[in-house]
Amino acid sequence: MRVSRLMLVTLRDDPAEAEISSHKLLLRAGYIRRVASGIYAYLPLLWRVLQKISAIVREEMNATGALETLLPQLQPADLWERSGRWAGYTAGEGIMFHLDDRQGRQLGLGPTHEEVITALAADLLRSYRQLPVTLYQIQTKFRDEIRPRFGLMRGREFIMKDAYSFHGDEASLQETYAAMDGAYRRIFRRCGLRAVAVEADSGAIGGSASQEFMVTAEAGEDLILASPDGRYAANQERAVSLPPDPVPLPAGPATALDTPAKSSIEALATAHGLDPSQIVKVLLLLARFADGSVQPLLVSLRGDQQLNEVKLSNAVAARAPQGAGAVLEIAPLDAERCRDWRLDLDLSAIPFGYIGPDLSDGLLTHAGSGLRRSFLRLADPTAAELPRFVCGANAPDRHRLGVSWSDLGETPQVLDLRAAQPGDRCRHDPSQILEAARGIEVGHIFQLGRKYSDALEATFTNDAGFDEALWMGCYGIGVSRLAQAAVEQNHDGDGMRWPVAIAPFEVIVVIANVQESSQRELAEQLYGQLLDAGIEVLLDDRSERAGVKFKDADLIGIPWRLVVGRGAATGQVELVRRADGEKADRPAEAVVAELVERIRQERSGVEFGV
């Protein structure tokens, strides 16, 4: 390919819309162009990258025995209603693009395909003799992101590989899950990425177990907490740890404490010489379900700890009344929420800032329809295990000092609700301290169990002749996100540094001065030899100044640069490795063989110097 025919337009300045390095570079180097918020055109250079990533994914998926298919992007609402996810994905999280067709039937553009694939399995998989089976696809997905950002990292349209496996028992599911884990590790390694597998929350997909694959990068949206010994790593949404030990309260009877205008943990602790770990803070929240009902929550944590909203949402969902549907939102109880959710609740009777775990259910008696009449009371172990503590007295400007849970007469349900933090001790080894790193999620695998097969009645006949629900797994890779993650992990101040395996081209031949016939002729000769040798090569034959070409070559990040300049008259060329900028003069007659060997070894993962 010749640069003069590539439709290459590079930018010297960072686009105003771009916030992180990879987004800036992809725009500047002519890999993508923004069409609308969160919607990008993949230009020829990036399309070559995406094709290479897809080829690696296909090879590894096929090696596991998975079968490639292509599922419809337009999906009927009734399938999602049967799984209970339609309201959550439209009215709740609101990430599904949805529409009505000319007959008034509701449809959605697929952000994922569990419902469609399970419905197909219900029709096609009838006997245990057909199992296990895994199907996968690589196609465009759609998510109506509230705030599209970072280019391909969080867009409204993206390319994804998703696979779904079906099994006759849990042991078979776990076997395929392990095989996918291995395949994913090989995919990211072959793509030249440093990725770490972490425990993860299953989120809206659901299931009993899941694992994310994170590309470590400073611009990552996710916080990874890991132990130095390498035995534990988790997304902060899922992470667990040992909290710091609390400071014991001095012995003494329970007493009332006047605390005017001391409604925050910090103000209360400062004014009365308390440590935040001696205080139980109580959060008053509302959980709204798909059926329109609202559950009031009282959540108790130790004063020095922070709430993990994902853990709370999972806990509330697990305790939802039958028929309530998905948890659409959890938010503080305030005037705005009462107005938006049409709740008739007298907020003046609630002593905000002074609430205790034993706040009376009587406050909810006249709340009107839609709001449940009793609090769901939950407590994190950091609060529940305090023998004596300080908490609100359920009256303005008043707290209680030295009370115990038995004094309060209320026993909340105890479960892990705190957010693990860097610096916490590890559960598997308290001598290990959690360390933090930023990560970009590029893959996620799930053991779904029977969540979808139960909902969509996808059954098979087992070897005993009885019908039972299929066991399922789900395995996703963000193909377009992976491409940008590779840039985020491999760039410098001059531009991108693509790993050879996914680079749009492996070599760029730069003619320093196209007006010089000796340079032009030698460059054409080397270009032809490299093509004949099976090397993906780009020839910069433009009539630009040499400096412009060198800057563009660095910007677009081709792994190897072959410069044909003044040395052409004596048969000398310059070989430059983009990864580290190493340069060396080489005889033109030998450079092609050398490059072919080096690229062959780089394709197989071998590294060496110039």
Helices and strands as residue ranges (DSSP letters): G 3-5, H 21-28, E 32-36, E 39-42, H 44-63, E 67-68, E 74-76, H 77-83, H 86-87, I 88-92, E 98-100, E 106-109, H 114-124, G 128-130, E 133-142, E 157-167, H 170-190, E 195-199, E 209-216, E 222-226, E 233-235, E 255-258, H 265-272, G 276-278, E 280-289, E 294-302, H 309-318, E 327-332, H 335-340, G 347-349, G 361-364, E 376-379, H 381-384, E 389-392, E 398-403, H 405-408, E 413-414, E 435-449, H 451-455, E 459-461, E 467-469, E 471-478, H 479-489, E 491-492, E 495-496, G 500-502, E 507-511, H 517-532, E 537-540, H 546-556, E 560-564, G 566-570, E 572-577, E 583-587, H 588-603
